[in-house]
Amino acid sequence: MDKALPYTYLPKIDSPADLRRLRVEELPEVCAELRRKIIEVLAVNPGHLGSSLGAVELTVALHYVFDTPDDLIVWDVGHQAYSHKILTGRRDRFDTNRQLGGLKPFPSPEESPYDTFACGHASNSISAALGMAVAHSLDERETRKPHTVAVIGDGSMSGGLAFEGMNNVSESPSDLLIVLNDNDMSIDRAVGGMKQYLQHLHTSRAYNKLRFGLARLLMRCGLLTPRRRAGLIRLSNALKSALWRSPNVFEGMNIRYFGPADGHDVVELVRILREIKEMRGPKLLHLHTQKGHGYAPAEAEATVWHAPGRFDVESGQILGTTGEKDTPPRFQDVFGETLVELARADRRIVGVTPAMPTGSSVSLLMKALPGRAFDVGIAEGHAVTFSAGMAKEGLLPFCAIYSSFAQRAYDNIIHDAALLDLPVTLCLDRAGLVGQDGPTHHGAFDLAALRPVPNVTIASPYDECELRRLMYTAARREKGVFVIRYPRGSGRLTDWRCALEEIPAGKGRCIKDGDAPVCVLSLGPLGNTAADAIARYESLHPGVRVAHYDLRFLKPLDETLLRSIAEKHRCVVTVEDGVRQGGMGSAVLEWAADQGLGVRIVRLGLPDNFVEHGTPEELYRLTGLDAESICRRLESETAAEAANPNP
């Protein structure tokens, strides 16, 4: 930790009320204590480090100035909010953050009244906060209207929803305060025109003070009505543009702009927030902060320290990254290296990702073939439509998006890619249960959501070699959206650099033959767990052979394989790591019903509820998708078949 930080003992702060009893001069010490707590806990219980370190002073200032929880703070990208959790009654449980049964990974109204809205995905804070502010403005029973603050940052301003919210702000009756926590980052370095714009945006502190003073005087005199105030803002915006020749997009939307200010000067932040707190109408405070502030290793490599895993506090060494050659690679790295290989062989191939070049390994293509890979910022819908536009004119885009984030691009997938039957390859990383990031990040819904869409092929690889072959297959077709979904983390193969071979669309395979009445049909890497379950079952029942089939493609279905399975087995246990309703098992069940087949389909998948956070191993066990649970299900279904044999 930065030893230059001041640190002395302060009374234990368990709530913002405790914080507000301190003198403003003591707040820097509170910030140092919070930063120390975050670093020490995350060193042994990993989480989102860099973003929370960068927002400590902002968090302290907000809770010091505003009367939370009566006043409402809406966080955008909840990994900024660890100091918020500590200050709002969760200090003693903070070491359980992201653990099964512990604190939730992101702010949640289910956990605390200080958490006003869900914020696992980016760019929703302005819209949500505006809705909340309007709701209170229309409540005639309230004698005191709460202040409402939206805290947006970590590149979230590039998301389209943020602009949709801002567009509506000036037309809605609210005094919403938007705090732009500008650290020039998302997970990787922020990109695009908004980044460039914010780097040069500024306004004069003297000008803001003069304007605020004049506005207060006119309001006291009864001369500043809401209509006149809007006109005055437009006039001041025009004067500033003429004098400084620097148009302000926020004030162009009639949102009063203040800043930029130093987001790490907590005393100055308190002063600014107190000045603008009672101003009428929407306003935006622009802060410059540093991701990882206060911890030298995180300051130096913000991307690495976004969520570094376990680390040694004193040395700054990240633990558990051996890099040994016999360690299976992550699926994302197999994707990234194969993408480079394919792109070198075909000039039409390009890579696209919405703010996740490192997380998806599109960064490998950026490094190998600059100009052939595009980071479009936090803009999943745009990423898909941008890819569709390139495909329309002859390119073969591979668009890599985290599965849960792709939900935000559903309309774009249907309307802009599938409707035109364009050869866009959607590579859905983090499919299935991702672990400690919880329900906002689980890739649970992609199979069920995309299965009904025409002109879409959906595949999931059993292992790393299958991923390479599916990518090669996608690169060889001339039309149609091709979806490849794969999980977070590593597979099981160390020798994964197989030859690239095409897999016929809709062609499954037999992993292991067997003559037992019950067989297993799996989709994707969870098939490896199913294979473990079969091995466990057979070890308990010598002489029994359970067949295992890898469907490979959810769409189109391999009807030939399915018919063969139905002829050989009386019961098919389907295994998938998507929601059970509407997924692979449902597709097989529907097909069997349409064909009039009497085979019994038992569907194993994610339940009809949002799965909590925990390690992937804990969550797969919790949802009955670990090897032991699948083995027990084979036991029960085999017993059921024995008790009710078909004639």
C-alpha positions as CSV (number, residue, x, y, z in Angstrom):
1,M,0.0,0.0,0.0
2,D,1.1,3.6,-0.6
3,K,2.9,4.4,2.7
4,A,2.4,8.1,2.1
5,L,-1.3,7.8,2.8
6,P,-2.2,9.3,6.2
7,Y,-3.6,6.7,8.6
8,T,-4.7,7.2,12.2
9,Y,-7.3,5.5,14.3
10,L,-10.8,6.9,13.9
11,P,-14.0,5.9,15.7
12,K,-15.6,2.9,14.1
13,I,-18.0,4.1,11.3
14,D,-20.9,1.8,10.8
15,S,-23.2,4.1,9.0
16,P,-23.3,7.4,7.1
17,A,-24.7,9.0,10.3
18,D,-21.5,8.2,12.1
19,L,-19.6,9.7,9.1
20,R,-21.5,12.9,9.3
21,R,-20.5,13.4,12.9
22,L,-16.9,13.9,11.9
23,R,-15.3,17.2,11.0
24,V,-14.6,17.6,7.2
25,E,-10.9,17.8,8.0
26,E,-11.0,14.2,9.2
27,L,-12.4,12.8,6.0
28,P,-9.0,12.1,4.3
29,E,-8.2,9.8,7.2
30,V,-11.5,8.0,6.6
31,C,-10.6,7.6,3.0
32,A,-7.3,6.1,3.9
33,E,-8.9,3.7,6.3
34,L,-11.4,2.6,3.7
35,R,-8.7,2.1,1.1
36,R,-6.7,0.0,3.5
37,K,-9.7,-2.1,4.3
38,I,-10.5,-2.8,0.7
39,I,-7.0,-3.7,-0.2
40,E,-6.5,-6.0,2.8
41,V,-9.8,-7.9,2.3
42,L,-9.5,-8.2,-1.5
43,A,-5.9,-9.6,-1.2
44,V,-7.4,-12.8,0.2
45,N,-11.0,-12.6,-1.0
46,P,-10.8,-11.4,-4.6
47,G,-13.1,-8.9,-6.1
48,H,-13.1,-5.7,-8.2
49,L,-10.2,-3.7,-6.8
50,G,-9.2,-0.9,-9.1
51,S,-12.6,0.7,-9.6
52,S,-13.5,0.8,-5.9
53,L,-10.1,2.3,-5.0
54,G,-10.7,5.1,-7.5
55,A,-14.1,6.0,-6.0
56,V,-13.3,6.1,-2.3
57,E,-13.3,9.9,-1.9
58,L,-16.4,10.3,-4.1
59,T,-18.2,7.8,-1.9
60,V,-17.3,9.5,1.4
61,A,-18.2,12.9,0.1
62,L,-21.6,11.7,-1.2
63,H,-22.6,10.1,2.1
64,Y,-21.2,13.0,4.1
65,V,-23.2,15.7,2.1
66,F,-26.4,13.8,1.4
67,D,-28.8,12.4,4.0
68,T,-28.6,8.7,2.9
69,P,-30.6,6.5,2.8
70,D,-33.4,9.1,2.6
71,D,-31.5,10.7,-0.2
72,L,-30.9,8.2,-3.0
73,I,-27.6,7.3,-4.6
74,V,-27.8,5.1,-7.7
75,W,-24.6,3.4,-8.6
76,D,-23.6,2.6,-12.2
77,V,-21.3,-0.4,-12.6
78,G,-21.5,-1.6,-9.0
79,H,-17.8,-2.6,-8.8
80,Q,-17.2,1.1,-7.8
81,A,-19.1,0.6,-4.6
82,Y,-17.0,-1.4,-2.1
83,S,-16.4,1.7,0.1
84,H,-20.1,2.4,-0.1
85,K,-20.8,-1.1,1.3
86,I,-18.3,-0.6,4.1
87,L,-19.8,2.7,5.1
88,T,-23.4,1.5,5.1
89,G,-23.4,-1.1,7.9
90,R,-21.5,-3.9,6.1
91,R,-18.0,-3.4,7.4
92,D,-18.0,-6.5,9.6
93,R,-19.3,-8.7,6.8
94,F,-17.2,-7.2,4.0
95,D,-14.8,-10.2,4.0
96,T,-17.8,-12.4,2.8
97,N,-18.3,-10.3,-0.3
98,R,-19.0,-12.4,-3.4
99,Q,-18.9,-15.6,-1.3
100,L,-21.8,-18.1,-1.2
101,G,-24.2,-16.8,1.4
102,G,-22.2,-13.6,1.9
103,L,-22.5,-10.0,0.7
104,K,-23.8,-9.7,-2.9
105,P,-21.1,-8.8,-5.5
106,F,-22.9,-5.6,-6.5
107,P,-25.3,-3.2,-4.7
108,S,-28.8,-4.7,-4.4
109,P,-32.0,-3.3,-2.7
110,E,-32.5,-6.8,-1.4
111,E,-29.4,-6.4,0.8
112,S,-29.5,-2.8,2.1
113,P,-31.8,0.3,2.0
114,Y,-28.7,2.2,0.9
115,D,-28.6,0.2,-2.3
116,T,-31.3,1.8,-4.4
117,F,-31.1,-0.2,-7.6
118,A,-29.5,-3.2,-9.3
119,C,-26.3,-2.2,-11.1
120,G,-24.4,-5.3,-12.5
121,H,-24.5,-3.9,-16.0
122,A,-23.3,-0.5,-17.1
123,S,-25.1,2.7,-18.2
124,N,-28.4,2.3,-16.4
125,S,-27.9,4.7,-13.5
126,I,-29.2,7.9,-15.2
127,S,-32.4,6.3,-16.4
128,A,-33.1,4.6,-13.1
129,A,-32.3,7.6,-11.0
130,L,-34.4,9.9,-13.2
131,G,-37.4,7.5,-12.8
132,M,-36.9,7.5,-9.1
133,A,-36.6,11.3,-8.9
134,V,-39.8,11.8,-11.0
135,A,-41.6,9.3,-8.8
136,H,-40.9,11.4,-5.7
137,S,-41.6,14.6,-7.4
138,L,-45.1,13.3,-8.2
139,D,-45.8,12.0,-4.7
140,E,-48.0,14.7,-3.1
141,R,-47.8,13.0,0.3
142,E,-44.1,13.7,0.7
143,T,-43.2,16.9,2.6
144,R,-39.5,16.5,1.9
145,K,-38.4,15.4,-1.6
146,P,-35.2,13.3,-1.5
147,H,-32.2,14.3,-3.5
148,T,-31.3,11.8,-6.2
149,V,-27.8,11.2,-7.4
150,A,-26.7,9.0,-10.3
151,V,-23.0,7.9,-10.2
152,I,-21.8,6.9,-13.6
153,G,-18.3,5.9,-14.6
154,D,-15.8,3.3,-15.7
155,G,-16.6,4.0,-19.4
156,S,-20.3,3.7,-18.9
157,M,-21.0,7.0,-20.5
158,S,-20.3,5.4,-23.9
159,G,-23.4,3.2,-23.4
160,G,-26.4,4.2,-25.4
161,L,-28.8,3.9,-22.5
162,A,-26.9,6.7,-20.7
163,F,-27.6,9.0,-23.6
164,E,-31.3,8.0,-23.7
165,G,-31.5,8.9,-20.1
166,M,-29.8,12.2,-20.5
167,N,-32.0,13.1,-23.4
168,N,-35.0,12.7,-21.2
169,V,-33.5,14.4,-18.1
170,S,-34.2,18.0,-19.1
171,E,-37.8,17.2,-20.1
172,S,-38.7,15.6,-16.7
173,P,-39.5,17.4,-13.5
174,S,-36.4,16.6,-11.4
175,D,-33.3,18.1,-9.7
176,L,-31.3,15.0,-10.6
177,L,-27.5,15.2,-10.0
178,I,-25.4,13.1,-12.3
179,V,-21.8,12.5,-11.1
180,L,-19.5,11.5,-13.9
181,N,-16.6,9.5,-12.4
182,D,-14.3,9.9,-15.3
183,N,-11.2,7.6,-14.9
184,D,-10.6,7.1,-18.6
185,M,-11.2,3.3,-18.2
186,S,-13.7,0.6,-18.4
187,I,-11.9,-2.7,-17.8
188,D,-9.4,-1.8,-20.5
189,R,-8.6,1.7,-21.6
190,A,-11.7,3.7,-22.6
191,V,-12.1,4.3,-26.3
192,G,-14.1,6.4,-28.7
193,G,-15.3,10.0,-29.2
194,M,-16.7,10.3,-25.7
195,K,-13.3,9.6,-24.2
196,Q,-11.7,12.3,-26.4
197,Y,-14.5,14.7,-25.6
198,L,-14.2,14.3,-21.9
199,Q,-10.4,14.8,-22.0
200,H,-10.9,18.4,-23.3
201,L,-14.1,19.3,-21.6
202,H,-13.9,22.0,-18.9
203,T,-15.6,25.0,-17.5
204,S,-14.5,27.8,-15.2
205,R,-15.0,27.5,-11.5
206,A,-15.4,31.3,-11.3
207,Y,-18.1,31.1,-14.0
208,N,-20.0,28.4,-12.2
209,K,-19.9,30.4,-8.9
210,L,-21.1,33.5,-10.6
211,R,-23.9,31.7,-12.4
212,F,-25.0,29.9,-9.2
213,G,-25.0,33.2,-7.2
214,L,-27.0,35.0,-9.8
215,A,-29.5,32.1,-10.0
216,R,-30.1,32.2,-6.3
217,L,-30.6,35.9,-6.3
218,L,-33.1,35.8,-9.1
219,M,-35.0,32.9,-7.4
220,R,-35.2,34.8,-4.1
221,C,-36.6,37.8,-6.0
222,G,-39.2,35.6,-7.6
223,L,-37.9,36.4,-11.1
224,L,-36.6,32.9,-12.0
225,T,-39.4,30.6,-13.0
226,P,-38.8,27.1,-14.4
227,R,-39.4,28.4,-17.9
228,R,-37.1,31.4,-17.5
229,R,-34.5,29.1,-15.9
230,A,-34.4,26.8,-19.0
231,G,-34.1,29.9,-21.2
232,L,-31.3,31.3,-19.0
233,I,-29.4,28.0,-19.3
234,R,-29.7,28.0,-23.0
235,L,-28.5,31.6,-23.2
236,S,-25.5,30.8,-20.9
237,N,-24.7,27.8,-23.0
238,A,-24.7,29.9,-26.2
239,L,-22.5,32.5,-24.6
240,K,-20.0,29.9,-23.4
241,S,-19.8,28.3,-26.8
242,A,-19.2,31.6,-28.4
243,L,-16.6,32.7,-25.9
244,W,-14.7,29.5,-25.5
245,R,-15.6,27.8,-28.7
246,S,-16.1,24.5,-26.8
247,P,-19.6,23.3,-27.0
248,N,-20.8,21.2,-24.1
249,V,-23.0,18.3,-25.0
250,F,-24.4,18.1,-21.5
251,E,-25.5,21.7,-21.4
252,G,-26.8,21.3,-24.9
253,M,-29.3,18.9,-23.2
254,N,-30.1,21.6,-20.6
255,I,-28.1,19.8,-17.9
256,R,-26.0,22.2,-16.0
257,Y,-22.3,21.2,-16.1
258,F,-19.7,21.6,-13.3
259,G,-16.1,20.5,-13.6
260,P,-13.9,18.8,-14.1
261,A,-12.8,18.5,-10.5
262,D,-10.2,16.4,-8.7
263,G,-12.1,13.3,-7.6
264,H,-9.5,12.5,-5.0
265,D,-9.7,15.7,-3.0
266,V,-12.5,14.8,-0.6
267,V,-12.6,18.1,1.2
268,E,-13.0,20.0,-2.1
269,L,-15.6,17.4,-3.2
270,V,-17.6,18.1,-0.1
271,R,-17.5,21.9,-0.8
272,I,-18.6,21.4,-4.4
273,L,-21.5,19.0,-3.5
274,R,-22.7,21.4,-0.8
275,E,-22.7,24.3,-3.3
276,I,-24.7,22.5,-6.0
277,K,-26.9,20.3,-3.8
278,E,-29.8,22.6,-3.6
279,M,-29.7,23.9,-7.2
280,R,-32.9,23.4,-9.0
281,G,-33.0,21.4,-12.2
282,P,-30.7,18.7,-13.6
283,K,-26.9,19.0,-13.2
284,L,-23.8,17.1,-13.9
285,L,-20.6,17.1,-11.9
286,H,-17.6,15.9,-13.8
287,L,-14.8,14.3,-11.7
288,H,-11.4,13.1,-12.8
289,T,-10.3,10.0,-10.8
290,Q,-7.6,7.4,-11.2
291,K,-8.5,3.7,-11.3
292,G,-6.6,1.9,-8.5
293,H,-5.8,5.2,-6.7
294,G,-3.8,4.8,-3.5
295,Y,-2.2,1.4,-4.3
296,A,0.9,1.8,-6.6
297,P,0.6,-1.6,-8.4
298,A,-3.0,-0.9,-9.3
299,E,-2.2,2.6,-10.4
300,A,0.5,1.4,-12.7
301,E,-1.6,-1.4,-14.4
302,A,-5.2,-0.6,-14.1
303,T,-6.4,-3.3,-16.5
304,V,-4.6,-6.1,-14.7
305,W,-5.8,-4.8,-11.3
306,H,-9.4,-4.4,-12.3
307,A,-10.1,-7.8,-10.6
308,P,-6.7,-9.3,-10.0
309,G,-7.5,-12.3,-7.8
310,R,-5.5,-13.0,-4.7
311,F,-2.4,-10.9,-4.2
312,D,0.4,-10.0,-1.7
313,V,-0.3,-6.5,-0.3
314,E,3.3,-5.6,0.4
315,S,5.0,-6.8,-2.8
316,G,2.0,-6.3,-5.1
317,Q,2.5,-9.8,-6.6
318,I,-0.6,-11.4,-7.9
319,L,-0.8,-15.0,-6.7
320,G,-1.8,-18.2,-8.4
321,T,-0.8,-17.3,-11.9
322,T,1.9,-20.0,-12.7
323,G,1.7,-19.9,-16.5
324,E,2.9,-23.5,-16.6
325,K,2.8,-25.2,-20.0
326,D,0.8,-28.2,-18.8
327,T,-2.0,-26.0,-17.5
328,P,-5.1,-26.0,-19.8
329,P,-5.7,-22.5,-21.4
330,R,-8.8,-20.4,-20.8
331,F,-11.5,-20.8,-23.5
332,Q,-11.2,-17.1,-24.2
333,D,-7.5,-17.5,-25.0
334,V,-8.1,-20.4,-27.3
335,F,-10.7,-18.2,-29.0
336,G,-8.3,-15.3,-29.3
337,E,-5.4,-17.3,-30.7
338,T,-7.6,-19.1,-33.1
339,L,-9.1,-15.8,-34.3
340,V,-5.7,-14.6,-35.1
341,E,-4.9,-17.8,-37.0
342,L,-8.2,-17.5,-39.0
343,A,-7.7,-13.8,-39.7
344,R,-4.2,-14.4,-41.1
345,A,-5.6,-16.9,-43.5
346,D,-8.7,-14.8,-44.5
347,R,-8.5,-11.0,-44.9
348,R,-12.3,-10.7,-44.6
349,I,-12.2,-11.8,-40.9
350,V,-12.3,-9.0,-38.3
351,G,-12.9,-8.9,-34.5
352,V,-15.3,-6.8,-32.6
353,T,-15.8,-6.4,-28.8
354,P,-17.8,-4.0,-26.6
355,A,-15.1,-2.8,-24.1
356,M,-13.8,-6.3,-23.4
357,P,-10.6,-6.7,-25.5
358,T,-8.7,-8.3,-22.7
359,G,-11.6,-10.1,-21.1
360,S,-12.5,-11.7,-24.5
361,S,-8.9,-12.0,-25.8
362,V,-9.8,-10.0,-28.9
363,S,-6.7,-8.1,-27.7
364,L,-4.6,-10.8,-29.3
365,L,-6.0,-9.9,-32.7
366,M,-5.5,-6.2,-32.0
367,K,-1.9,-6.8,-31.3
368,A,-1.2,-9.2,-34.2
369,L,-3.2,-7.4,-36.9
370,P,-3.9,-3.7,-35.9
371,G,-6.8,-2.3,-37.8
372,R,-8.6,-5.7,-38.0
373,A,-10.1,-5.6,-34.5
374,F,-12.4,-3.0,-33.0
375,D,-13.2,-2.1,-29.4
376,V,-16.5,-0.1,-29.6
377,G,-16.8,0.7,-25.9
378,I,-19.6,-0.3,-23.6
379,A,-22.1,-0.6,-26.5
380,E,-23.3,-4.2,-27.0
381,G,-26.1,-3.3,-29.4
382,H,-23.8,-1.2,-31.5
383,A,-21.2,-3.9,-31.6
384,V,-23.8,-6.3,-33.2
385,T,-25.2,-3.8,-35.7
386,F,-21.7,-2.5,-36.5
387,S,-20.7,-6.2,-37.2
388,A,-23.8,-6.6,-39.3
389,G,-22.9,-3.5,-41.4
390,M,-19.4,-5.0,-42.1
391,A,-20.9,-8.3,-42.9
392,K,-23.3,-6.7,-45.3
393,E,-20.4,-5.4,-47.3
394,G,-18.4,-8.6,-47.4
395,L,-16.5,-9.0,-44.2
396,L,-16.7,-11.9,-41.7
397,P,-16.9,-10.3,-38.3
398,F,-16.4,-12.3,-35.1
399,C,-18.2,-10.3,-32.4
400,A,-17.1,-11.4,-28.9
401,I,-19.5,-10.4,-26.1
402,Y,-20.1,-11.8,-22.6
403,S,-23.3,-13.9,-22.7
404,S,-25.1,-11.8,-20.0
405,F,-24.1,-8.6,-21.8
406,A,-25.4,-9.9,-25.1
407,Q,-28.9,-9.7,-23.6
408,R,-28.7,-5.9,-24.2
409,A,-28.2,-6.6,-27.9
410,Y,-31.1,-8.9,-28.4
411,D,-33.1,-6.6,-30.8
412,N,-29.9,-5.9,-32.8
413,I,-29.2,-9.6,-33.2
414,I,-32.8,-10.2,-34.5
415,H,-33.4,-7.1,-36.5
416,D,-30.0,-6.1,-37.9
417,A,-28.2,-9.5,-38.3
418,A,-30.6,-12.4,-38.4
419,L,-33.3,-10.7,-40.4
420,L,-30.8,-10.0,-43.2
421,D,-29.3,-13.4,-42.9
422,L,-25.8,-11.9,-42.5
423,P,-22.7,-13.9,-41.7
424,V,-22.0,-12.5,-38.2
425,T,-20.4,-14.9,-35.7
426,L,-21.4,-14.1,-32.2
427,C,-18.9,-15.5,-29.7
428,L,-20.7,-15.6,-26.3
429,D,-18.0,-15.8,-23.6
430,R,-18.9,-16.4,-20.0
431,A,-21.8,-18.7,-20.8
432,G,-23.3,-20.7,-18.0
433,L,-22.6,-19.9,-14.3
434,V,-19.7,-17.5,-14.0
435,G,-19.3,-17.6,-10.2
436,Q,-18.8,-14.8,-7.7
437,D,-20.2,-12.0,-10.0
438,G,-23.7,-13.5,-9.5
439,P,-27.0,-13.3,-11.3
440,T,-26.2,-10.1,-13.2
441,H,-23.4,-11.9,-14.9
442,H,-24.4,-15.5,-15.3
443,G,-24.8,-16.5,-18.9
444,A,-28.1,-18.3,-18.3
445,F,-30.5,-17.1,-21.0
446,D,-28.7,-17.2,-24.3
447,L,-29.8,-20.6,-25.5
448,A,-33.5,-20.1,-24.7
449,A,-33.5,-16.5,-26.0
450,L,-31.8,-17.2,-29.4
451,R,-33.3,-20.6,-30.2
452,P,-36.5,-19.1,-31.7
453,V,-34.8,-16.7,-34.0
454,P,-34.7,-17.6,-37.7
455,N,-31.4,-17.7,-39.6
456,V,-29.4,-18.4,-36.5
457,T,-27.1,-21.4,-35.9
458,I,-26.3,-22.1,-32.2
459,A,-23.4,-24.3,-31.2
460,S,-21.4,-24.9,-28.0
461,P,-18.0,-26.7,-28.0
462,Y,-17.4,-29.8,-25.8
463,D,-13.7,-28.8,-25.5
464,E,-11.0,-26.4,-26.8
465,C,-10.5,-28.4,-30.0
466,E,-14.2,-28.3,-30.7
467,L,-14.1,-24.5,-30.2
468,R,-11.4,-24.2,-32.9
469,R,-13.4,-26.3,-35.3
470,L,-16.6,-24.4,-34.7
471,M,-14.8,-21.1,-35.4
472,Y,-13.4,-22.6,-38.6
473,T,-16.9,-23.7,-39.6
474,A,-18.3,-20.3,-38.9
475,A,-15.7,-18.6,-41.0
476,R,-16.5,-20.8,-44.0
477,R,-20.2,-20.0,-44.4
478,E,-21.6,-17.2,-46.5
479,K,-24.7,-16.3,-44.6
480,G,-26.6,-16.6,-41.3
481,V,-25.7,-15.7,-37.8
482,F,-23.5,-18.3,-36.1
483,V,-23.5,-18.3,-32.3
484,I,-20.7,-20.1,-30.4
485,R,-21.1,-20.1,-26.6
486,Y,-18.3,-21.1,-24.2
487,P,-17.7,-20.7,-20.4
488,R,-15.5,-18.6,-18.3
489,G,-12.2,-20.2,-17.3
490,S,-10.2,-23.2,-18.5
491,G,-11.2,-26.4,-20.1
492,R,-9.3,-29.7,-19.7
493,L,-7.1,-30.0,-22.7
494,T,-3.4,-29.0,-22.8
495,D,-2.8,-30.2,-26.3
496,W,-5.5,-28.1,-27.9
497,R,-3.8,-26.9,-31.2
498,C,-5.7,-29.4,-33.4
499,A,-6.1,-29.2,-37.1
500,L,-8.9,-26.9,-38.3
501,E,-11.7,-29.0,-39.7
502,E,-15.2,-28.1,-40.7
503,I,-18.2,-29.5,-38.6
504,P,-21.4,-29.9,-40.6
505,A,-24.0,-27.6,-39.1
506,G,-26.4,-29.6,-36.9
507,K,-24.1,-32.6,-36.6
508,G,-23.8,-34.2,-33.2
509,R,-21.7,-37.1,-32.1
510,C,-21.5,-40.1,-29.8
511,I,-18.9,-39.6,-27.1
512,K,-19.4,-43.0,-25.6
513,D,-21.7,-45.9,-26.6
514,G,-23.8,-47.9,-24.2
515,D,-26.7,-50.2,-23.9
516,A,-28.3,-49.0,-20.6
517,P,-32.0,-47.8,-20.9
518,V,-30.9,-44.4,-19.7
519,C,-28.5,-42.3,-21.7
520,V,-27.1,-38.7,-21.4
521,L,-27.3,-36.0,-24.0
522,S,-25.2,-32.9,-23.3
523,L,-24.4,-29.6,-24.9
524,G,-21.1,-27.7,-24.5
525,P,-18.3,-28.1,-21.9
526,L,-20.7,-29.2,-19.2
527,G,-20.5,-32.5,-21.1
528,N,-17.2,-33.2,-19.4
529,T,-19.0,-33.1,-16.1
530,A,-21.6,-35.4,-17.5
531,A,-18.8,-37.8,-18.5
532,D,-17.5,-37.7,-15.0
533,A,-21.0,-38.5,-13.7
534,I,-21.3,-41.5,-16.0
535,A,-17.9,-42.8,-14.9
536,R,-18.9,-42.4,-11.3
537,Y,-22.2,-44.2,-12.0
538,E,-20.5,-47.1,-13.9
539,S,-18.0,-47.5,-11.1
540,L,-20.9,-48.1,-8.7
541,H,-22.6,-50.5,-11.1
542,P,-20.0,-52.7,-12.8
543,G,-21.1,-54.1,-16.1
544,V,-23.5,-51.2,-16.9
545,R,-22.6,-49.0,-19.9
546,V,-24.3,-45.6,-20.1
547,A,-24.2,-44.0,-23.5
548,H,-23.2,-40.3,-23.8
549,Y,-23.9,-38.0,-26.8
550,D,-22.7,-34.5,-27.5
551,L,-25.4,-32.6,-29.4
552,R,-22.9,-29.8,-30.4
553,F,-25.6,-27.8,-32.0
554,L,-28.8,-26.6,-30.4
555,K,-29.9,-25.2,-33.7
556,P,-30.3,-27.0,-36.1
557,L,-30.9,-30.2,-34.2
558,D,-29.3,-33.4,-35.4
559,E,-32.5,-35.2,-36.0
560,T,-30.7,-38.3,-37.3
561,L,-28.8,-38.6,-34.1
562,L,-31.9,-37.9,-32.0
563,R,-33.9,-40.6,-33.8
564,S,-31.1,-43.1,-33.3
565,I,-31.0,-42.3,-29.6
566,A,-34.8,-42.7,-29.3
567,E,-34.6,-46.1,-30.9
568,K,-31.9,-47.4,-28.5
569,H,-32.9,-45.8,-25.2
570,R,-36.1,-45.4,-23.2
571,C,-34.9,-42.3,-21.2
572,V,-32.7,-39.4,-22.3
573,V,-31.2,-37.2,-19.6
574,T,-30.4,-33.8,-21.2
575,V,-27.6,-31.7,-19.5
576,E,-27.1,-28.0,-20.2
577,D,-25.8,-24.9,-18.3
578,G,-28.6,-22.6,-19.5
579,V,-32.1,-22.2,-18.1
580,R,-34.1,-25.4,-18.2
581,Q,-37.2,-23.6,-19.6
582,G,-36.8,-23.1,-23.4
583,G,-33.2,-24.5,-23.7
584,M,-31.7,-27.6,-25.2
585,G,-33.8,-30.0,-23.2
586,S,-37.0,-28.2,-24.2
587,A,-35.9,-28.4,-27.9
588,V,-35.3,-32.1,-27.7
589,L,-38.6,-32.6,-25.8
590,E,-40.5,-30.6,-28.4
591,W,-38.9,-32.5,-31.3
592,A,-39.8,-35.9,-29.7
593,A,-43.4,-34.8,-29.1
594,D,-43.6,-33.6,-32.7
595,Q,-42.3,-36.9,-34.0
596,G,-44.7,-38.9,-31.8
597,L,-41.9,-40.7,-30.0
598,G,-42.4,-42.3,-26.6
599,V,-38.9,-41.7,-25.3
600,R,-38.9,-40.0,-21.9
601,I,-36.9,-36.8,-21.7
602,V,-35.5,-35.7,-18.3
603,R,-34.2,-32.1,-18.5
604,L,-31.3,-31.0,-16.2
605,G,-30.5,-27.3,-16.4
606,L,-30.6,-24.0,-14.5
607,P,-33.8,-23.5,-12.4
608,D,-36.5,-20.8,-12.9
609,N,-34.9,-18.4,-10.5
610,F,-31.9,-16.1,-10.5
611,V,-28.9,-18.2,-9.2
612,E,-27.0,-16.4,-6.5
613,H,-23.2,-15.8,-6.3
614,G,-20.6,-18.3,-5.2
615,T,-17.8,-20.3,-6.8
616,P,-18.8,-22.1,-10.0
617,E,-18.2,-25.4,-8.1
618,E,-20.6,-24.4,-5.4
619,L,-23.2,-23.1,-7.8
620,Y,-23.2,-26.1,-10.1
621,R,-23.6,-28.3,-7.0
622,L,-26.4,-26.0,-5.8
623,T,-28.3,-26.3,-9.1
624,G,-27.8,-30.1,-9.4
625,L,-25.3,-29.9,-12.3
626,D,-22.2,-31.2,-10.7
627,A,-21.0,-34.8,-11.3
628,E,-22.3,-36.2,-8.1
629,S,-25.8,-34.7,-8.6
630,I,-26.0,-35.9,-12.2
631,C,-24.9,-39.4,-11.0
632,R,-27.7,-39.4,-8.4
633,R,-30.1,-38.5,-11.2
634,L,-28.9,-41.4,-13.3
635,E,-29.5,-43.6,-10.3
636,S,-33.1,-42.4,-9.8
637,E,-34.0,-42.5,-13.6
638,T,-32.6,-46.0,-14.0
639,A,-34.6,-47.1,-11.0
640,A,-37.7,-45.5,-12.5
641,E,-37.2,-47.4,-15.8
642,A,-36.7,-50.7,-13.9
643,A,-39.9,-50.2,-12.0
644,N,-41.9,-49.3,-15.1
645,P,-40.4,-51.2,-18.1
646,N,-41.9,-50.5,-21.5
647,P,-43.8,-53.4,-23.1
